Amino acid sequence: MYKTIDKNLFFGIISRSMRIAMIGQKGYPARSGGVEKHVEELSKRLGKQGHDVFVFCRSWYVTDSTTDKGIHRIFTPSLHTKHLDTITHVFFSILKAARLNVDIFHLHGVGPALLSWLPKIIRPSAKVVVTFHSIDRYQAKWNGFAKKILHFGETAACRFPDQTITISKTLTEYCQTVYQTETRYIPNGVTTPPSSVSTESLKTFDLEPNRYFLMVARLVPHKGQHTLITAWKQAKIKQPTLFQGFKLVIVGGSSFTDVYKKELIQLAGDDTSIILTGEQTGETLSALYAHAYAGVHPSMAEGLPISVLEAMSHGKCVLASDIPEHLEITEQYGLNFRAGCAESLTEHLIMMIESPELVTHVGHEAALFVQRNYHWDEIALHNEMVYKQLLFPVPLPQQSAYIRTQKIVR
């Protein structure tokens, strides 16, 4: 079992509250997106610890007025276009955070990391942390020039901050190999789901419990919804009786990818067993996870997908593409198919319906695995430790639950 933080040692030495700026995410609370969910869960817990957390938001994204203890939502402008929205919002957010005299600038993503040098100039007493969430230049939605800029963002994420955090072992190794940078490995997480979730929300989509496969992700090409829809249709042609009564539910909205969204709608055609729900949050999303037969995630590029962790935490067997970031969590506690191969995905979908005992067993083991090893409470403590070690250097144990060795509970 991994080592947990000695709170008496760490928090007994340093109890001062901090002023922390979260920059790069679209807003709070999370409506969609792994980075937004990551920031929301960290911010909630840091606020409860008595810190002032300034979460910088984009007005076009935030529709909910909900906030939590210790969290201050700050709205700064952006040029709301595909290529300029993030970088302009990060620029204005850094300027505002400096005026708020924050102690920590925590930038999320390699795009925002392009400006990770700026806080060092305008507020040199503060510390800069960057979380490397994914290799964004692999995403199909970016053109060649944007991919080159994002490549430079990786360099910035590994060179300019006082500390770089990576959310998967694959990204940790990538930063060591490509940029010779030692990062702190602190993954994404989950919360313990409720023991009982109402099925009322399922009626909206005409769903029956345990009779649908679920995918949750933004509608962008590298997530692979097109591969999943193609495989689903092929599976139904091969085994029409087996799939009778089963549905495929794809949850997620566009991210400057309306053309791709239209392509998915056209690909689904008039097949009433394929349901695209758009963005879903809160009780509805929880119900969709809780009552699914299984999860599917055909993505071609990831960091450490929160949607996979959340499906597993609900006791669901997840069928994921065999990219390294998925294999970290699904190789032993899920099922995998060849990435980008609709035929392989088709055969696995058929096998899962034919093998309900296997699906149930794998889902049970998956829930135990992620709840023991990927919980937001522990993850937030490790982020807090990073901040305090930067601001108040003291001799603390360097080995921890999510640093270098990560001794997983099997």
C-alpha positions in Angstrom: 0.0 0.0 0.0 1.3 3.5 -0.8 2.4 5.8 2.0 0.1 8.5 3.1 1.2 12.0 4.2 2.2 12.3 7.9 -0.2 15.2 8.6 1.2 15.8 12.1 4.7 16.2 10.7 3.7 18.3 7.7 0.8 20.5 8.9 2.2 20.8 12.4 5.2 22.6 10.9 3.3 24.9 8.6 -0.3 26.0 9.2 -0.3 29.3 7.4 -3.1 29.7 4.8 -2.2 30.5 1.2 -3.7 32.5 -1.6 -3.8 30.2 -4.6 -4.7 31.1 -8.2 -6.2 28.4 -10.5 -5.6 29.5 -14.1 -6.2 27.7 -17.4 -9.5 26.0 -16.8 -12.7 27.3 -18.3 -14.6 27.9 -15.1 -16.2 26.7 -11.9 -18.1 24.6 -11.2 -17.2 22.1 -13.9 -19.7 21.7 -16.7 -17.5 19.5 -18.8 -13.8 18.7 -19.3 -11.3 16.8 -17.3 -9.2 19.9 -16.4 -12.3 21.7 -15.1 -13.3 18.7 -13.0 -9.7 18.4 -11.7 -9.7 22.1 -10.7 -13.1 21.9 -9.1 -12.2 19.0 -6.9 -8.9 20.4 -5.8 -10.3 23.9 -5.1 -13.2 22.5 -3.0 -10.8 20.7 -0.7 -8.2 23.5 -0.5 -10.9 26.0 0.4 -12.1 23.7 3.2 -8.5 23.7 4.5 -8.7 27.5 5.0 -6.9 28.7 1.9 -8.2 31.4 -0.4 -8.6 29.9 -3.8 -9.1 32.2 -6.8 -10.6 30.2 -9.7 -10.4 32.2 -12.9 -13.5 31.8 -15.1 -14.7 32.5 -18.6 -18.1 34.1 -18.7 -19.2 32.0 -21.7 -18.6 28.8 -19.9 -20.1 29.4 -16.4 -23.8 29.1 -16.1 -24.1 28.0 -12.4 -23.7 30.5 -9.6 -22.7 27.8 -7.1 -19.6 28.4 -5.1 -18.0 26.8 -2.0 -16.1 27.8 1.1 -12.8 29.6 0.4 -13.4 29.8 -3.4 -13.5 33.1 -5.2 -14.6 33.1 -8.8 -12.8 35.7 -10.8 -14.1 36.5 -14.3 -11.5 37.8 -16.8 -11.9 38.5 -20.5 -10.9 36.3 -23.4 -11.1 36.4 -27.2 -13.6 33.6 -27.6 -12.1 31.8 -30.7 -10.7 28.3 -31.1 -7.1 29.4 -31.0 -7.1 32.5 -28.8 -9.7 31.8 -26.1 -7.3 30.1 -23.7 -4.1 32.1 -24.1 -5.9 35.5 -23.8 -7.8 34.4 -20.8 -4.6 33.1 -19.1 -2.8 36.4 -19.9 -5.5 38.5 -18.2 -5.9 36.1 -15.4 -2.2 36.2 -14.5 -2.3 40.0 -14.4 -5.3 39.9 -12.1 -3.9 37.3 -9.9 -0.7 39.3 -9.4 -2.9 42.3 -8.3 -4.6 39.9 -5.8 -1.2 39.1 -4.3 -1.5 35.4 -4.7 1.2 33.1 -3.3 0.8 30.3 -5.9 0.0 30.6 -9.6 -1.2 27.1 -10.5 -1.6 26.8 -14.3 -3.4 23.9 -15.8 -2.3 22.5 -19.2 0.5 23.0 -21.7 -1.3 25.8 -23.5 -1.5 28.0 -20.4 2.1 27.0 -19.6 3.2 29.2 -22.5 2.8 32.1 -20.1 4.3 30.4 -17.0 7.2 32.8 -17.1 5.1 35.9 -16.7 4.2 35.6 -12.9 8.0 35.4 -12.2 8.4 38.9 -13.7 5.3 40.7 -12.2 5.2 38.9 -8.8 8.6 37.3 -8.2 7.8 36.4 -4.5 5.1 33.9 -5.7 5.7 30.4 -6.9 4.5 28.9 -10.2 3.1 25.4 -10.6 2.0 23.8 -13.8 0.0 20.6 -14.1 0.8 18.8 -17.4 -2.6 17.2 -18.1 -2.0 15.8 -21.6 0.0 16.0 -24.8 -2.5 18.4 -26.4 -0.6 18.6 -29.8 -1.8 15.0 -30.4 -5.4 16.2 -30.6 -6.8 16.1 -34.1 -8.7 19.4 -33.8 -5.5 21.5 -33.9 -3.8 22.6 -37.2 -0.1 22.3 -37.8 0.8 25.8 -36.5 -1.3 25.3 -33.3 0.4 21.9 -32.7 3.9 23.6 -32.9 2.8 26.2 -30.4 1.5 23.5 -28.1 4.8 21.7 -28.5 6.5 24.8 -27.2 4.0 24.8 -24.4 5.3 21.4 -23.3 8.8 22.9 -23.2 7.5 25.8 -21.1 5.6 23.5 -18.8 8.9 21.6 -18.1 11.3 24.6 -17.9 9.7 27.7 -16.4 7.6 26.6 -13.4 9.0 26.1 -9.9 7.3 22.7 -10.0 5.7 20.6 -12.8 3.0 18.1 -11.9 2.1 15.2 -14.2 -1.2 13.3 -13.8 -0.1 9.9 -15.2 3.0 7.7 -15.1 3.1 7.9 -18.9 3.4 11.7 -18.8 6.0 11.5 -16.0 8.1 9.3 -18.2 7.5 11.5 -21.2 8.8 14.6 -19.4 11.8 12.7 -18.1 12.7 11.3 -21.5 11.9 14.2 -23.8 12.7 17.2 -21.6 14.9 15.7 -18.9 12.6 17.1 -16.3 11.8 15.4 -13.0 8.1 16.0 -12.3 5.8 15.3 -9.3 3.3 12.5 -10.2 -0.1 13.4 -8.7 -3.0 11.8 -10.7 -6.6 12.6 -11.2 -9.1 11.1 -8.8 -12.6 10.2 -7.9 -15.0 10.7 -5.0 -16.8 7.8 -3.4 -20.2 7.6 -5.2 -23.4 7.4 -3.3 -24.6 3.8 -2.5 -28.0 4.5 -4.1 -28.8 6.7 -7.1 -32.3 7.3 -8.5 -33.2 6.1 -11.9 -35.6 9.1 -12.5 -33.1 10.9 -14.8 -32.9 7.9 -17.1 -36.5 8.5 -18.2 -35.4 11.7 -20.0 -33.4 9.5 -22.5 -35.8 6.5 -22.5 -33.1 4.3 -20.8 -33.5 1.2 -18.7 -31.0 0.4 -16.0 -28.2 -2.0 -16.9 -29.2 -1.9 -20.6 -26.8 0.7 -22.1 -23.1 1.3 -22.7 -21.9 4.7 -21.6 -19.2 7.0 -23.0 -18.5 10.4 -21.4 -16.2 12.8 -23.2 -16.1 16.0 -25.2 -17.1 15.6 -28.8 -13.7 16.0 -30.4 -12.1 13.7 -33.0 -9.3 12.2 -30.8 -11.9 10.9 -28.3 -13.0 8.5 -31.0 -16.8 8.7 -30.8 -16.9 8.0 -34.6 -15.1 4.7 -34.0 -17.5 3.7 -31.3 -20.6 4.5 -33.4 -19.2 2.5 -36.3 -18.4 -0.4 -34.1 -21.8 -0.3 -32.4 -23.6 -0.5 -35.7 -21.3 -3.4 -36.9 -22.0 -5.3 -33.7 -25.7 -4.9 -34.1 -25.5 -6.2 -37.7 -23.5 -9.2 -36.5 -25.6 -10.0 -33.4 -29.0 -8.3 -33.8 -30.8 -10.5 -31.3 -28.0 -10.2 -28.7 -28.1 -6.3 -28.9 -31.9 -6.1 -28.8 -32.9 -3.7 -26.0 -29.3 -2.4 -25.5 -28.5 1.2 -26.2 -25.3 3.3 -26.7 -25.2 6.6 -24.7 -22.6 9.2 -25.6 -22.5 12.2 -23.2 -20.6 15.3 -24.1 -20.7 18.6 -26.0 -18.7 20.3 -28.7 -15.4 22.1 -28.0 -15.0 24.3 -31.0 -15.9 21.1 -32.9 -19.4 21.7 -34.2 -18.5 20.2 -37.6 -17.4 16.9 -35.9 -20.6 16.9 -33.8 -22.7 17.2 -37.0 -20.7 14.3 -38.5 -21.5 12.1 -35.4 -25.2 12.9 -35.7 -25.1 12.0 -39.4 -23.1 8.8 -38.6 -25.7 7.8 -36.0 -28.4 8.4 -38.5 -31.8 7.1 -37.6 -30.5 4.4 -35.3 -32.7 5.0 -32.2 -30.3 2.8 -30.1 -27.6 5.6 -30.3 -28.3 8.5 -28.0 -26.2 11.7 -27.9 -27.3 13.5 -24.7 -25.1 16.6 -24.9 -23.4 17.9 -21.8 -24.7 16.4 -18.5 -23.7 17.2 -14.9 -24.8 16.6 -11.4 -27.5 14.1 -10.5 -28.2 13.3 -14.2 -24.6 12.4 -14.9 -24.3 10.4 -11.7 -27.4 8.4 -12.6 -26.0 7.7 -16.1 -22.8 6.3 -14.6 -24.5 4.4 -11.8 -27.0 2.5 -14.0 -24.9 1.8 -17.1 -24.2 -1.8 -18.1 -20.5 -0.8 -18.8 -18.4 2.1 -19.9 -16.5 2.6 -23.2 -13.7 5.0 -23.9 -12.1 4.7 -27.4 -9.9 7.8 -27.1 -6.6 8.0 -29.1 -4.9 10.5 -26.7 -5.4 11.2 -23.0 -3.7 12.3 -19.8 -5.5 10.2 -17.2 -9.2 10.3 -18.1 -11.4 11.2 -15.2 -14.5 9.8 -16.9 -12.9 6.4 -16.9 -12.0 6.7 -13.2 -15.5 7.8 -12.4 -17.1 4.9 -14.3 -14.8 2.5 -12.5 -15.7 4.1 -9.1 -19.3 3.3 -9.9 -18.4 -0.3 -10.3 -18.5 -0.4 -14.1 -16.3 -2.5 -16.3 -14.7 -0.1 -18.8 -13.7 -1.1 -22.3 -10.9 1.3 -23.3 -8.5 1.7 -26.2 -5.0 0.3 -25.5 -3.2 3.6 -25.3 -0.6 3.7 -22.4 -2.6 6.3 -20.4 -5.6 3.9 -20.3 -3.5 0.8 -19.6 -2.3 2.4 -16.4 -5.8 1.8 -14.9 -7.5 -0.7 -17.2 -4.9 -3.3 -18.1 -5.7 -5.2 -14.9 -9.0 -3.6 -13.9 -10.8 -3.2 -17.2 -10.9 -4.5 -20.8 -8.9 -3.1 -23.8 -9.2 -3.2 -27.6 -6.9 -2.0 -30.3 -6.9 1.8 -30.5 -8.6 3.1 -33.6 -9.8 -0.3 -34.7 -13.6 -0.5 -35.1 -13.4 -4.3 -35.7 -11.6 -4.9 -32.4 -14.1 -2.7 -30.6 -17.0 -4.5 -32.3 -15.8 -7.9 -31.1 -15.3 -6.7 -27.5 -18.8 -5.2 -27.4 -20.3 -8.5 -28.5 -18.1 -10.4 -25.9 -19.2 -8.1 -23.1 -22.9 -8.7 -23.7 -22.3 -12.4 -23.9 -20.4 -12.4 -20.6 -22.4 -10.5 -18.0 -20.6 -12.3 -15.1 -17.2 -11.1 -16.4 -18.5 -7.5 -16.7 -19.9 -7.6 -13.2 -16.7 -9.1 -11.7 -14.3 -6.6 -13.5 -16.5 -3.7 -12.4 -16.4 -4.7 -8.8 -12.7 -5.1 -8.8 -12.3 -1.7 -10.6 -14.3 0.1 -8.0 -12.1 -1.2 -5.2 -9.0 -0.3 -7.1 -9.8 3.3 -7.9 -11.3 4.1 -4.6 -8.2 2.9 -2.8 -5.7 4.6 -5.0 -7.3 7.6 -6.7 -9.2 9.6 -4.2 -9.5 13.4 -4.4 -9.0 13.9 -0.7 -5.5 12.4 -0.7 -4.7 14.0 -4.1 -5.6 17.5 -2.8 -3.3 17.0 0.2 -0.4 16.2 -2.1 -1.0 19.3 -4.2 -1.1 21.3 -0.9 2.2 19.7 0.1 3.8 20.8 -3.2 2.7 24.4 -2.6 4.0 24.5 1.0 7.3 22.9 0.1 7.8 25.7 -2.5 6.8 28.5 -0.2 8.3 27.2 3.0 11.1 24.8 2.3 11.6 22.3 5.1 13.1 18.9 5.2 10.1 16.7 4.5 10.0 13.1 3.2 10.3 13.1 -0.6 8.6 9.8 -1.2 4.9 10.0 -1.1 1.8 8.3 -2.4 2.0 9.7 -5.8 5.7 10.5 -6.3 7.9 8.3 -8.4 7.1 4.9 -7.1 3.3 4.9 -6.4 2.8 1.6 -4.6 -0.6 0.7 -5.9 -3.0 -1.4 -3.8 -3.9 -4.4 -5.8 
